[in-house]
């Protein structure tokens, strides 16, 4: 049965943890490279992309986590409960996420190695060496399977990120009016001539805005992983459940009203936890964008290759001395490593969950063995990408943002809605459902997320991908 939920604000704050792992995972290359670069190219007028991207994905992550609290199973298992989901939705997710995972995790390895190489240059093979070090370190941490260790490390890295980027952003802060107009004005500015000259691959404003939308609050996978972190923290019905275990249907069907009352406070805990991730994400991502607008834009600098870390460090040291440069590079490095940790902890679980549902013999393996198999896959692909694509971190990051952050997100919003409003009702006893049922605003948030991301996927993504491929 669910353990007793904490009482009061202080008690809830003491059990927060999934939000720190979620933030530490999704505050990475999308923020350090994409948000900073977008701020340089377009200024603070596109702050709305940060706000919209994180706010709408917040509803997907929150609703998925709410389902996990009530049922004790993760998001991939709930996808299988959609009509014939095991035969069409899960295979689509598996195929899409194999490609997205290899691209995104490889991009993180290259980006992290680039920033670490700026701190300590190891010679002509610095990117490959640092990429190997980061990957092996992350594999050791996540391979331990200890959520408490992951939570502690991610929390410390998030602290470094926040301190570093806020120091720089506060020194470049625009007026309140500029911030408000940028966050809520929904303006789509023209691409300046100097940006096109600096990077000919930038053919439209959406080639910069879409990757920012895609990796603001992480992509499709980040929302899935949040349900894993909730399971690891033992919220509600996930108290005695582990990753890789579908819901105990018999137990849920017999859940009494008294049992449900014991679970209900955990819904408030997960709502608070997710909101913490929302606030941290908006502030930190916005701060990286503001830093780019304040430092890179006046210098008409648009880093696009392996010099991204060097250029950022040089400009920040010129403007704010070595302290500002060091803090920004440390924040960027921490963001890259924390995201690598989160992705290597989450993507093998996501793919193993999918494959378990698609291949019954694989499902008979122990969950840890399933996890380690896919972790080994990413270890190999990371080292390969670091060796072959070490000079293209920005391109890799932008591709990863589009493939993971946009293409499957509308479908995810609908699938989570089905799970929360249909599958959960079928799983729970009538007495328990009356107490744990979702609210109207959960449906509203998911529907708006579906509509907005579907628009971008249909009308903007094909053009931007074609532009990127033609430029390559």
N, C-alpha and C positions, 0 to 999 in steps of 0.2 A: 504494500500500500504506500501511497505518497507520504513522504515525510512532512512534518509540520512546517508550514511556511513561516517566515519571519514576520514580525509585526513592527509597524512604524517605519518611518523613512530611514532611520539609521540601520535598522535590522535588514531592510531591503538592500541598502547600499553595501552591507557586509557580504551579501551573497552574490553581488554582481560579478560576472566573470565572462559569460558568453559574449557580452558586448565588447569587452576588451580584446578578446580574440578576434571577433568580427572586425573591429576597427583596425587592429594590428594587421589583419589580413588584407582588408581592402584599401587601406591607406598605403599605397606603394607607388609603382611606376606611373599609374594613372594620375596620381596627384603630383609627384615630384617632377616628372618629365612632361606629361600631357598638360596638366593644369598650369604649370609654370610657362610652358611654351605657348599655350593658348592665351595666357595673360599678356605675353610679349607680343603676340601677333594681333590680338583683337582688343586688348585692354579689359577694363572691368565691366564693359557693356554686356559681356556674356556670363556674368555671375549667375544669371538665371538658369543656365544649364547645370551648374553645380547644385543649386537649390532644387530644381525639378528632378534631376536624376536621382539624388539621394532621397528626397521626400517620397517619390513614387516607389522606389525599391524598398524603402522602409516598410511600406504596407505589405509588400510581398514577403519580406523576411519576417515581419511581426506575425502575420497571419499563418505562415508556415510553422513558426515557433509555437504559436497558440495551439495549433493542431497537435503538435508534438507533446505539449504539456497535457492536453486532454486525453491523448490516446497512447503515448509512449513510443511512437514510431516516427522515423524520419521522413523527409519530403519525397525521396524516391519511391518508397513503399506506398506513399499516398498517391503518387502518380499512377501506380499500377491499379489503383482502385477506380480510376476514371473509366468510363465505358470502353471496354476492350483495350485499356491502357497498356496492359502487358504486351500487346501484340503490335501496337503502333507508336504510342507515346514513349515508352521506355526505350525501344530501339532508336528512335529519332534522337532522344537525349544522349544515348550512349555514343552514337556515331558523331554527333555534333560536339560532344564534350571530349572525346578522344583528341580530335583535331584542336579544339580550343585549349585543352589542357597542355598539350605538347607545345603549342605556340606561345601561350601565356607564361607558363613556367619557364620555358627557355628564354623568353624575353626578360623575365625577372632576373634570371641568372646573369645574363649579359649586362643588364642595367646595374645590378648590385656590384658586379665585378668592375664596371666602369667607375662607379663612385669610390669603391675601395681602392682602386688604382690611383685615384686622385689623392687619397690620403697617404698611401704607401705604394709607390711605383715599384713593380717587380720586374721591370724590363720589357723586352719586346713581346713576351708571352704573358704579360700581366693579366689581361682579361681572362685567358684560359685558366691560369693558376687560381685567380680569385674566384672565378666561376665554379671551379672544382671545390675550393674550400667552402664557399657558401652552400653549395649543394650537399656536400658531405655533412657539414654541420647541421643543416636543416633535417637531413635524413636521420641523423642520430637522435635529434631531439624528438621528432615526430614518431620515429620508430619505437621510442620508449613506451608510447601509448599512455603516458601520464598527463591527464588534462591539467592537473595542478601545476606541473612544470611548464606546460605550454602557456597557461594563463599568466604565470609569474613573468616569464620571459617576454611575452607579448605586451603585458602591462608596462614593463620597464621601457620597452622600445617605443611604445606609444607616448610615454612621458618625454623621451628624448625628442621625438618628432614634434610634439606640441611646443616644448620649450624652444627648440631651434627655429621652427618656422614662424612662431609668434614674435620672437625677437626681431626677425628680419621684416616681417609684415608690418609690425607696429612702426617701424622706421620708414616705411613706404606707404603708409595708410593714406588713401585718398579722402576726400570730404565725405560727410555723411550722405549728402545728396547723391554723389556718384555711386556710393554703395547701394543706396535704395533703388536708384534708377537701374543699376546693373543687375540687382537681384530680382526686381519685380517689373522692370520695364519691358522685358521680352524683346529687346531689339536685336536685329541681325545685321551687324555692321558689314561694310564692304571690306574686302581684303586689301590692305595698303600695298602700294606698288613695291615698297622696299621688301615686304614679306615675299612677294612673288619672285623678286630678284634674288633673295637669299635662298629660297627653296622653290624651284620651278614646279615641284610636285604639288604644291598648294594651288589648285585650280579653282576652288570655291571655298566659301566660308565653312561649309559643312564638313569639309575634310579635316578641319580643326575642331569643330564643335561636336561632331558625332563621337569621336573617340573619348572626349570629355564626358559626354552623356553615358557612354558605354561603361566606363570604369569608375564613374562616380558611385560610391557605395558598392563597388564590385560588380561583377556580372551575374549571369544566371547561376553560376556555381556558388557564388558567395551566399546567396539566399538559401541554397540547399545546405551548405555547411553550417549555417547558423542553427539549423535544427540539430545538427550533430553536436555543436557546442552546448546546446540546451540539454541534450541527452547526457553529455559528459558531466554537466553540472548537477544533474539529477533533479530537475524541476518537475513537480507534479507527478504524473503517471510515468515519467521517465526515471523515477527514483531508483528502481531496481532493473532498469533496462539498459542494454548496451547497443552500440552501433551494430548494424547487421541483423537485428532482431525485429521482425514485423510485429505488429500489435497483437497482444493476447486477446483475441476476439471473445473468447468465453468469459474472461475476466471482465472485459468492458461491458459485455451484455448483462452481467449480473451486478454492475456497480450500483450501490445504493445511494440514496439522496445524502446520507451522512458522509459516505466516502467522497461524493462529489463536492460537498461543502468543504472538505479538507483540501481538495485540489484547487478550488476556485481562487483562493488567495495567491496561488502561484501564477494565475493569469495576470494579476496586477504586477507581480514581480517581473514577469517576462516583458510586460508592456513598458515598465520603467527601464529595464535593461536595454530593450531595443531603442528607446528614446534617447538614452545616453549615447548609444552608437550614432544615432541621427545627429545629435548636437555636435559631438566631436567631429564627425565626418564633414558637416557643413562648415564648421569653423576652420578646420585644418585644410581642407581642400580649397576653400575660399582664400585662405591665407597664402597658399602656394600660388594661386592665380594672381592675387594682389601683389605678391613679391615679384612675379614675372612682369606684371604691368608697370611696377614702380622702378625696377632695375634694368631689365632687358629691353623693354620697349623704348625708353629714351635713348638707349645706345643703339637701337635698331639691330639688336642681336637676336638671331633665331637659331639656336643650336639644333642640329639635326643628325649628327653622327656621333662617334665615340668621344668627340670633344665636348659633349654636353656638360659633363661634370667639371671639366677644366674651365670652360667658358663661364659657367655659373660662379665657380670659385673666384676667378679673376675679377669679374665685375663686382661681386659682393665685397671683395677685399678692397677694391678701389673706392667703393662708396662707404663701406662701414668698417673698414680695417679688417685685420685678420680674425678678430672675434666673430664678426658677422659671417665671414666666409666659412670659418670652421664650423660654426653652429649650423649653418645651412647644409653644408656637406654632411655633417654628422646626422642631421635630421633626415636628409635624403637617403643616406646609407642605412639608417635604422628602419626607414620605411620600406626599403627594398628587402632587407633581411626579414622583417616581420611578415611581409607579404609572402615571401618565399616559404617561410615556416607555415603560414596559414594554408597556402595552396598545396604544399606537399602533405599537410595533415588532412586536407579536405578532398582533393581530387582523386587520390587512390580509393578513398571510401566511396565517393560518388560513383566511380566507374565499377568498383566491386559490387555495390548495391545493384546497379543496372545489370551487370553480367550474372549476378546471382538469380535475378528474376528471369533472365533470358536463357540461362543454361542451368538446369536443375542439378546435374552432377557437380558443377562448380559450387552451388549453394550448399553442398554437404561438407565442403572444406570449412575449417575453423575460420571465423572472421579475421583473425590476425594474419593467418596465412594468405587470405584473399587480399588484405591490405598490403602486405609486404610484396606480393607479386606485382601489383601496379606501382608501388613505390619504386621497385627496381626498374620498371619501364621508364619512369620519369628520370631516374638517376642517369640512365643511358642516354636518353634524348637530350637532357640538359647539357651533358658533357659534349654531345655532338653539336648542338646548336651553338654553344659557347665557342667551339673551335671553328665552325663554318660561318657564323653570322655575328661575330664579335664586333664588327664595325657598323652594325645597323640597329642600334637599340631603339631608336625612335620609330622606325618602320615596323619592327617586330611588335612594339608596344601598341601602336595604332591598330595593327591587324588583330592582335589579341583582344583589344578593347571592342572592336566591331563584332568579331565572331562570338565572343563569350558574353559581351555586355549588352548586345542589342537583339541578335537574330532570334533567340529562343525566349526572350523575356516576355513578350505578349502571351505566348502559349503557356508560360509558367504562371502568369497571373490568373489565367482561366483555370488551369489545373489545380492551383492552390484554392481558388474559390470553390471549385467542385468538392475538393476534399473537406474543406471547412464547413460548407453548408449542406452537403449531401452525404459524403462518406462518413463523416463524424457522427451525424445523426443516426445512420444505420448501425454504426459500431456500438454506440452508447445505449444504455438502457433509457427508457423514456424519462425516468426520474432524474438520471444524471444529465441527460441532454437539456432538460428544462433549466438546470442550474449552470451548465457549462456552454450553452449555445452562444454563437458569435452574435455581434451586433450589426445593425444596418450600416454603420460607418465602415466596418471592415469590408463589406461588399462594395460600398462606394469607392473606397481607396483602391481596391483591386480592379474595378471596372475602369476607373480613370487611368490607372497604370497600363492596363491593356490597350486602351484607346490611344494614348500618347505614344507608347513605344511601337504599336502597330503602324501608326502614321509614319514614324521615322523609318521603320523597316521597309515599308512599301514604297515610299516616295523619295527617300534620301539615300538609304544604304546602297542600292544598286549603282547609283551614279557615282558615289564616293569610291566604292570598291573598284569600279571600272577606271576611275581616274588614277587610283593608286597602282593598279596593275599596268596601265598604259605608261605611267611614269617610271615604273620599274623596268 
